[in-house]
Amino acid sequence: MSVLVLGGAGYIGSHMVKQLLADGQEVVVVDNLVKGHRAAVDSRAKFYEVDLRDKAALSAVFEQEQIEAVVHFAAFSIVPESVAEPLKYFDNNTAGMVTLLEVMNEHDVKQIVFSSTAATYGNPVHIPIKETDPQNPINPYGESKLMMEKMMAWADQAYGIKWVALRYFNVAGAIEDGSIGEDHEPETHLVPIILQAAAGKRPYIEMFGDDYQTPDGFNVRDYVHVMDLTAAHLLALNYLKEGHDSAAFNLGSATGFSVKEMVAAAREATGVDIQAKVGPRRAGDPDILVADSTAAREVLGWQPQFDNVADIIKTAWHWVEMHPNGYED
Ligand SMILES: NC(=O)c1ccc[n+]([C@@H]2O[C@H](COP(=O)([O-])OP(=O)(O)OC[C@H]3O[C@@H](n4cnc5c(N)ncnc54)[C@H](O)[C@@H]3O)[C@@H](O)[C@H]2O)c1
Protein backbone atom coordinates (compact mmCIF):
# COMPACT_ATOMS: atom_id res chain seq x y z
CA MET A 1 0.00 0.00 0.00
CA SER A 2 1.17 3.53 -0.79
CA VAL A 3 0.64 7.05 0.44
CA LEU A 4 -0.27 9.46 -2.36
CA VAL A 5 1.45 12.85 -2.01
CA LEU A 6 -0.44 15.40 -4.10
CA GLY A 7 1.84 18.35 -4.85
CA GLY A 8 4.86 16.21 -3.96
CA ALA A 9 7.16 18.15 -6.32
CA GLY A 10 6.61 21.36 -4.33
CA TYR A 11 8.57 22.71 -1.38
CA ILE A 12 6.74 21.02 1.50
CA GLY A 13 5.48 18.02 -0.53
CA SER A 14 9.00 17.01 -1.59
CA HIS A 15 10.07 17.02 2.08
CA MET A 16 6.98 14.92 2.92
CA VAL A 17 8.13 12.37 0.35
CA LYS A 18 11.54 12.13 2.10
CA GLN A 19 9.82 11.84 5.50
CA LEU A 20 7.58 8.98 4.31
CA LEU A 21 10.45 7.13 2.63
CA ALA A 22 12.53 7.42 5.80
CA ASP A 23 9.58 5.85 7.62
CA GLY A 24 9.72 2.88 5.24
CA GLN A 25 6.53 3.71 3.32
CA GLU A 26 5.80 3.38 -0.39
CA VAL A 27 5.15 6.75 -1.98
CA VAL A 28 3.28 7.86 -5.09
CA VAL A 29 3.51 11.51 -6.18
CA VAL A 30 1.01 13.40 -8.32
CA ASP A 31 2.01 16.90 -9.43
CA ASN A 32 1.31 18.89 -12.59
CA LEU A 33 4.62 20.78 -12.14
CA VAL A 34 2.84 24.13 -12.48
CA LYS A 35 4.98 25.27 -9.54
CA GLY A 36 6.94 22.22 -8.48
CA HIS A 37 10.20 20.70 -9.71
CA ARG A 38 10.62 17.19 -11.07
CA ALA A 39 14.14 17.13 -9.57
CA ALA A 40 12.70 17.70 -6.08
CA VAL A 41 10.98 14.30 -6.13
CA ASP A 42 13.06 11.51 -4.61
CA SER A 43 13.73 8.85 -7.25
CA ARG A 44 12.36 6.11 -4.95
CA ALA A 45 8.85 7.61 -5.25
CA LYS A 46 6.64 6.82 -8.23
CA PHE A 47 5.86 10.03 -10.12
CA TYR A 48 2.79 10.96 -12.21
CA GLU A 49 2.64 14.31 -14.00
CA VAL A 50 -1.10 14.82 -13.59
CA ASP A 51 -3.35 17.79 -12.86
CA LEU A 52 -5.58 16.88 -9.96
CA ARG A 53 -8.58 18.51 -11.68
CA ASP A 54 -8.24 15.97 -14.52
CA LYS A 55 -10.59 13.36 -13.11
CA ALA A 56 -9.84 10.65 -15.67
CA ALA A 57 -6.07 10.96 -15.19
CA LEU A 58 -6.35 11.07 -11.39
CA SER A 59 -8.66 8.03 -11.40
CA ALA A 60 -6.14 6.17 -13.55
CA VAL A 61 -3.49 6.73 -10.84
CA PHE A 62 -5.85 5.33 -8.18
CA GLU A 63 -6.54 2.30 -10.41
CA GLN A 64 -2.83 1.71 -11.10
CA GLU A 65 -1.65 2.11 -7.49
CA GLN A 66 -2.72 0.69 -4.13
CA ILE A 67 -3.39 4.01 -2.38
CA GLU A 68 -4.29 3.82 1.30
CA ALA A 69 -4.16 7.52 2.23
CA VAL A 70 -3.65 10.93 0.61
CA VAL A 71 -1.57 13.89 1.76
CA HIS A 72 -2.77 16.94 -0.14
CA PHE A 73 -0.38 19.88 -0.72
CA ALA A 74 -1.38 20.77 -4.30
CA ALA A 75 -2.69 24.33 -4.36
CA PHE A 76 -1.91 27.91 -5.29
CA SER A 77 -0.89 29.93 -2.24
CA ILE A 78 0.10 33.52 -3.06
CA VAL A 79 -2.21 35.89 -1.19
CA PRO A 80 -1.95 39.05 -3.41
CA GLU A 81 -2.39 36.92 -6.54
CA SER A 82 -5.53 35.41 -5.00
CA VAL A 83 -6.95 38.90 -4.44
CA ALA A 84 -6.29 39.83 -8.07
CA GLU A 85 -7.42 36.48 -9.53
CA PRO A 86 -9.83 34.86 -7.06
CA LEU A 87 -11.37 32.45 -9.55
CA LYS A 88 -7.96 30.94 -10.30
CA TYR A 89 -7.81 29.98 -6.60
CA PHE A 90 -11.36 28.64 -6.35
CA ASP A 91 -10.74 26.62 -9.51
CA ASN A 92 -7.39 25.07 -8.62
CA ASN A 93 -7.75 24.78 -4.86
CA THR A 94 -11.46 24.40 -4.14
CA ALA A 95 -12.70 22.73 -7.33
CA GLY A 96 -9.57 20.55 -7.27
CA MET A 97 -10.74 19.25 -3.88
CA VAL A 98 -14.13 18.25 -5.36
CA THR A 99 -12.41 16.05 -7.94
CA LEU A 100 -10.04 14.59 -5.37
CA LEU A 101 -12.79 13.68 -2.89
CA GLU A 102 -14.90 12.16 -5.69
CA VAL A 103 -12.01 10.01 -6.88
CA MET A 104 -11.10 9.00 -3.32
CA ASN A 105 -14.68 8.00 -2.62
CA GLU A 106 -15.00 6.05 -5.88
CA HIS A 107 -11.83 4.10 -5.01
CA ASP A 108 -12.72 3.62 -1.36
CA VAL A 109 -9.75 5.64 -0.07
CA LYS A 110 -10.99 7.15 3.18
CA GLN A 111 -8.08 9.03 4.75
CA ILE A 112 -6.71 12.46 3.87
CA VAL A 113 -4.25 14.82 5.53
CA PHE A 114 -4.69 18.33 4.19
CA SER A 115 -2.44 21.45 4.06
CA SER A 116 -4.57 24.17 5.54
CA THR A 117 -3.35 27.54 6.65
CA ALA A 118 -3.38 30.30 9.26
CA ALA A 119 -4.99 32.38 6.47
CA THR A 120 -8.29 30.61 7.24
CA TYR A 121 -8.48 32.59 10.53
CA GLY A 122 -8.18 36.05 8.97
CA ASN A 123 -7.44 38.75 11.56
CA PRO A 124 -6.89 36.91 14.85
CA VAL A 125 -9.16 37.55 17.81
CA HIS A 126 -6.69 35.96 20.27
CA ILE A 127 -2.96 35.44 20.32
CA PRO A 128 -1.87 32.67 20.29
CA ILE A 129 -4.53 31.47 17.84
CA LYS A 130 -6.45 28.33 18.85
CA GLU A 131 -8.17 25.88 16.48
CA THR A 132 -11.53 26.84 18.00
CA ASP A 133 -11.09 30.55 17.18
CA PRO A 134 -13.34 32.02 14.46
CA GLN A 135 -12.32 31.39 10.87
CA ASN A 136 -13.02 34.56 8.87
CA PRO A 137 -10.57 34.68 5.96
CA ILE A 138 -9.71 38.11 4.56
CA ASN A 139 -8.49 36.95 1.14
CA PRO A 140 -9.55 34.41 -1.52
CA TYR A 141 -6.60 32.13 -0.77
CA GLY A 142 -7.71 31.69 2.85
CA GLU A 143 -11.33 31.37 1.75
CA SER A 144 -10.46 28.69 -0.81
CA LYS A 145 -8.71 26.66 1.90
CA LEU A 146 -11.54 27.13 4.42
CA MET A 147 -13.98 25.88 1.78
CA MET A 148 -11.75 22.85 1.28
CA GLU A 149 -11.85 22.12 5.02
CA LYS A 150 -15.64 22.36 4.99
CA MET A 151 -15.93 20.11 1.94
CA MET A 152 -13.92 17.44 3.75
CA ALA A 153 -16.23 17.71 6.77
CA TRP A 154 -19.33 17.14 4.63
CA ALA A 155 -17.60 14.33 2.70
CA ASP A 156 -16.84 12.70 6.07
CA GLN A 157 -20.50 12.90 7.05
CA ALA A 158 -21.73 11.53 3.71
CA TYR A 159 -19.02 9.02 2.73
CA GLY A 160 -16.95 8.45 5.88
CA ILE A 161 -13.82 10.10 4.45
CA LYS A 162 -11.74 10.90 7.55
CA TRP A 163 -9.49 13.97 7.44
CA VAL A 164 -6.92 15.90 9.37
CA ALA A 165 -6.51 19.58 8.42
CA LEU A 166 -3.12 20.91 9.48
CA ARG A 167 -3.17 24.70 9.63
CA TYR A 168 0.37 25.89 9.00
CA PHE A 169 1.70 29.25 10.02
CA ASN A 170 5.17 29.91 8.50
CA VAL A 171 7.25 27.06 7.21
CA ALA A 172 10.98 27.41 6.65
CA GLY A 173 14.26 25.50 6.32
CA ALA A 174 15.30 22.49 4.29
CA ILE A 175 16.20 18.86 4.83
CA GLU A 176 19.57 18.84 6.61
CA ASP A 177 21.53 17.13 3.79
CA GLY A 178 20.66 20.10 1.54
CA SER A 179 19.42 17.84 -1.26
CA ILE A 180 16.07 19.65 -1.59
CA GLY A 181 14.82 23.03 -0.44
CA GLU A 182 12.62 26.01 -1.10
CA ASP A 183 12.56 27.30 -4.69
CA HIS A 184 9.35 29.20 -5.45
CA GLU A 185 8.81 31.44 -8.49
CA PRO A 186 8.00 34.14 -7.54
CA GLU A 187 9.44 33.84 -4.04
CA THR A 188 7.19 35.47 -1.45
CA HIS A 189 8.43 33.87 1.78
CA LEU A 190 10.61 35.79 4.22
CA VAL A 191 13.46 33.32 4.85
CA PRO A 192 14.36 32.62 1.20
CA ILE A 193 14.09 36.34 0.43
CA ILE A 194 16.48 37.19 3.30
CA LEU A 195 18.84 34.51 1.98
CA GLN A 196 18.70 36.01 -1.52
CA ALA A 197 20.13 39.15 0.11
CA ALA A 198 22.74 37.04 1.93
CA ALA A 199 23.72 35.40 -1.39
CA GLY A 200 24.06 38.78 -3.13
CA LYS A 201 21.02 38.21 -5.36
CA ARG A 202 19.31 41.31 -4.02
CA PRO A 203 21.07 44.32 -2.48
CA TYR A 204 19.02 44.37 0.72
CA ILE A 205 15.91 43.01 2.39
CA GLU A 206 12.99 45.39 2.73
CA MET A 207 11.17 45.12 6.09
CA PHE A 208 7.60 46.29 5.59
CA GLY A 209 6.65 48.66 8.43
CA ASP A 210 8.26 49.40 11.82
CA ASP A 211 5.19 50.78 13.61
CA TYR A 212 3.31 47.58 14.49
CA GLN A 213 2.04 46.97 18.04
CA THR A 214 4.98 44.67 18.88
CA PRO A 215 8.03 45.10 21.16
CA ASP A 216 10.34 46.23 18.31
CA GLY A 217 7.66 47.62 15.96
CA PHE A 218 8.16 44.91 13.29
CA ASN A 219 5.45 42.34 12.70
CA VAL A 220 5.79 38.98 14.39
CA ARG A 221 5.26 35.50 12.90
CA ASP A 222 6.12 31.99 14.03
CA TYR A 223 8.26 29.57 12.08
CA VAL A 224 8.31 25.78 11.91
CA HIS A 225 11.04 23.72 10.29
CA VAL A 226 9.77 21.89 7.22
CA MET A 227 10.90 18.49 8.55
CA ASP A 228 9.09 19.12 11.86
CA LEU A 229 6.04 20.05 9.81
CA THR A 230 6.19 16.89 7.69
CA ALA A 231 6.75 14.83 10.86
CA ALA A 232 3.37 16.14 12.05
CA HIS A 233 1.82 14.84 8.81
CA LEU A 234 3.23 11.39 9.51
CA LEU A 235 1.66 11.51 12.99
CA ALA A 236 -1.64 12.66 11.43
CA LEU A 237 -1.59 9.70 9.02
CA ASN A 238 -1.06 7.35 11.97
CA TYR A 239 -3.84 9.09 13.90
CA LEU A 240 -6.25 8.40 11.02
CA LYS A 241 -4.97 4.83 10.62
CA GLU A 242 -5.77 4.25 14.31
CA GLY A 243 -9.40 5.16 13.55
CA HIS A 244 -9.66 8.52 15.29
CA ASP A 245 -12.14 11.20 14.31
CA SER A 246 -11.49 13.95 11.79
CA ALA A 247 -9.82 17.01 13.31
CA ALA A 248 -7.94 20.24 12.64
CA PHE A 249 -4.61 21.15 14.28
CA ASN A 250 -2.47 24.27 14.20
CA LEU A 251 1.20 23.71 13.43
CA GLY A 252 3.29 26.55 14.76
CA SER A 253 6.17 27.07 17.13
CA ALA A 254 4.28 29.13 19.76
CA THR A 255 7.24 31.53 19.80
CA GLY A 256 6.99 34.54 17.56
CA PHE A 257 9.90 36.34 15.90
CA SER A 258 9.77 39.80 14.38
CA VAL A 259 11.04 40.45 10.86
CA LYS A 260 13.97 42.34 12.41
CA GLU A 261 14.79 39.38 14.67
CA MET A 262 14.65 37.08 11.63
CA VAL A 263 17.17 39.24 9.78
CA ALA A 264 19.44 39.17 12.86
CA ALA A 265 19.08 35.37 13.07
CA ALA A 266 19.93 35.09 9.37
CA ARG A 267 23.08 37.20 9.90
CA GLU A 268 24.07 34.78 12.67
CA ALA A 269 23.21 31.69 10.58
CA THR A 270 25.03 32.80 7.42
CA GLY A 271 27.86 34.94 8.79
CA VAL A 272 26.88 37.57 6.17
CA ASP A 273 26.17 41.18 7.14
CA ILE A 274 22.78 41.21 5.39
CA GLN A 275 21.60 44.74 4.60
CA ALA A 276 18.03 45.63 5.58
CA LYS A 277 15.86 48.71 5.02
CA VAL A 278 12.51 49.71 6.46
CA GLY A 279 9.78 50.14 3.84
CA PRO A 280 6.11 51.07 4.07
CA ARG A 281 3.56 48.72 5.69
CA ARG A 282 1.74 46.27 3.42
CA ALA A 283 -2.05 46.32 3.49
CA GLY A 284 -3.65 43.58 5.56
CA ASP A 285 -0.59 42.46 7.55
CA PRO A 286 -1.66 41.70 11.17
CA ASP A 287 0.73 42.74 13.98
CA ILE A 288 1.25 39.24 15.33
CA LEU A 289 0.38 35.76 14.06
CA VAL A 290 1.39 33.01 16.45
CA ALA A 291 -0.17 29.57 16.76
CA ASP A 292 -1.27 27.68 19.82
CA SER A 293 -0.16 24.16 18.86
CA THR A 294 -1.01 22.50 22.18
CA ALA A 295 -3.52 20.18 20.51
CA ALA A 296 -1.01 18.88 17.94
CA ARG A 297 1.44 18.22 20.77
CA GLU A 298 -1.08 16.57 23.10
CA VAL A 299 -3.28 14.66 20.63
CA LEU A 300 -0.81 13.80 17.87
CA GLY A 301 2.25 13.68 20.14
CA TRP A 302 4.05 16.22 17.94
CA GLN A 303 7.46 17.31 19.26
CA PRO A 304 9.23 19.76 16.95
CA GLN A 305 13.00 19.28 16.99
CA PHE A 306 13.94 22.81 15.87
CA ASP A 307 13.20 25.48 18.47
CA ASN A 308 15.74 28.05 17.33
CA VAL A 309 15.14 30.11 14.18
CA ALA A 310 18.87 30.54 13.50
CA ASP A 311 19.14 26.72 13.28
CA ILE A 312 16.15 26.62 10.93
CA ILE A 313 17.74 29.30 8.74
CA LYS A 314 21.08 27.41 8.74
CA THR A 315 19.41 24.46 7.01
CA ALA A 316 17.86 26.78 4.39
CA TRP A 317 21.27 28.41 3.88
CA HIS A 318 22.89 25.00 3.39
CA TRP A 319 20.41 24.33 0.54
CA VAL A 320 21.13 27.78 -0.99
CA GLU A 321 24.90 27.26 -0.80
CA MET A 322 24.61 23.82 -2.43
CA HIS A 323 22.10 25.02 -5.08
CA PRO A 324 22.72 28.74 -5.73
CA ASN A 325 20.31 28.65 -8.69
CA GLY A 326 17.77 26.38 -7.01
CA TYR A 327 16.62 23.44 -9.11
CA GLU A 328 18.16 25.00 -12.24
CA ASP A 329 21.51 23.53 -11.14
N1 LIG B 1 4.93 27.35 2.53
C1 LIG B 1 4.23 27.82 3.56
O1 LIG B 1 4.77 28.54 4.42
C2 LIG B 1 2.77 27.44 3.72
C3 LIG B 1 2.03 28.02 4.78
C4 LIG B 1 0.69 27.66 4.93
C5 LIG B 1 0.12 26.74 4.07
N2 LIG B 1 0.83 26.21 3.04
C6 LIG B 1 0.16 25.26 2.13
O2 LIG B 1 1.03 24.15 1.94
C7 LIG B 1 0.91 23.63 0.63
C8 LIG B 1 2.26 23.44 0.03
O3 LIG B 1 2.97 24.68 0.04
P1 LIG B 1 4.36 24.81 -0.71
O4 LIG B 1 5.04 26.02 -0.16
O5 LIG B 1 5.07 23.51 -0.72
O6 LIG B 1 3.83 25.15 -2.19
P2 LIG B 1 4.44 24.72 -3.61
O7 LIG B 1 3.86 25.65 -4.62
O8 LIG B 1 5.92 24.61 -3.51
O9 LIG B 1 3.83 23.25 -3.82
C9 LIG B 1 2.56 23.01 -4.34
C10 LIG B 1 2.70 21.91 -5.39
O10 LIG B 1 1.41 21.59 -5.90
C11 LIG B 1 1.48 21.47 -7.31
N3 LIG B 1 0.14 21.76 -7.85
C12 LIG B 1 -0.56 22.92 -7.74
N4 LIG B 1 -1.75 22.79 -8.36
C13 LIG B 1 -1.82 21.52 -8.84
C14 LIG B 1 -2.81 20.77 -9.54
N5 LIG B 1 -3.96 21.34 -9.93
N6 LIG B 1 -2.55 19.49 -9.86
C15 LIG B 1 -1.39 18.90 -9.49
N7 LIG B 1 -0.41 19.56 -8.83
C16 LIG B 1 -0.63 20.86 -8.50
C17 LIG B 1 2.54 22.47 -7.73
O11 LIG B 1 3.12 22.17 -8.99
C18 LIG B 1 3.55 22.36 -6.59
O12 LIG B 1 4.52 21.36 -6.86
C19 LIG B 1 0.01 24.60 -0.14
O13 LIG B 1 -1.26 24.00 -0.26
C20 LIG B 1 -0.07 25.82 0.75
O14 LIG B 1 -1.35 26.41 0.67
C21 LIG B 1 2.14 26.55 2.85
The ligand as a Gaussian input file, in Angstrom:
#p B3LYP/6-31G(d) Opt

LIG

0 1
 N        4.933000      27.352000       2.525000
 C        4.226000      27.817000       3.565000
 O        4.770000      28.541000       4.416000
 C        2.773000      27.445000       3.719000
 C        2.035000      28.018000       4.781000
 C        0.693000      27.658000       4.930000
 C        0.117000      26.738000       4.066000
 N        0.831000      26.210000       3.036000
 C        0.164000      25.261000       2.134000
 O        1.026000      24.154000       1.935000
 C        0.906000      23.633000       0.626000
 C        2.263000      23.442000       0.025000
 O        2.973000      24.676000       0.044000
 P        4.362000      24.809000      -0.711000
 O        5.041000      26.017000      -0.156000
 O        5.072000      23.507000      -0.717000
 O        3.828000      25.151000      -2.186000
 P        4.438000      24.717000      -3.607000
 O        3.859000      25.652000      -4.617000
 O        5.925000      24.608000      -3.510000
 O        3.833000      23.252000      -3.818000
 C        2.556000      23.006000      -4.343000
 C        2.701000      21.907000      -5.390000
 O        1.409000      21.587000      -5.904000
 C        1.476000      21.466000      -7.308000
 N        0.137000      21.757000      -7.846000
 C       -0.559000      22.923000      -7.742000
 N       -1.754000      22.789000      -8.364000
 C       -1.825000      21.518000      -8.841000
 C       -2.805000      20.775000      -9.544000
 N       -3.958000      21.335000      -9.933000
 N       -2.547000      19.490000      -9.857000
 C       -1.385000      18.902000      -9.493000
 N       -0.408000      19.560000      -8.833000
 C       -0.627000      20.858000      -8.502000
 C        2.537000      22.470000      -7.734000
 O        3.122000      22.167000      -8.994000
 C        3.551000      22.356000      -6.592000
 O        4.516000      21.358000      -6.861000
 C        0.009000      24.604000      -0.136000
 O       -1.264000      23.997000      -0.261000
 C       -0.070000      25.824000       0.746000
 O       -1.346000      26.414000       0.673000
 C        2.143000      26.547000       2.849000

